[in-house]
Amino acid sequence: MQHNLSEEDISRIIEMAWEDRTPFEAIELQFGLNESAVIELMRKHMKASSFRMWRKRMAGRNTKHVKLRSSAVNRHHCPTQYKPR
């Protein structure tokens, strides 16, 4: 991977990758990392068990790809995310 990312960027990419509604295309647009680069970054910066859990969770998830997601999904996060306390 040739990208020079700060620890903050890496943390944000990992967070975005875990989010169900954030597509890989959004990560690529913001950070220049395609899906395979995100997978490589996740493998490098996560514990092996956490990486396996993430891969299992992402397998076949349509919302992680803009072209596969339903037109009913029109926002990148769920309505309960970031609610004020």
Disulfide bonds with the S-S distance in Angstrom:
none
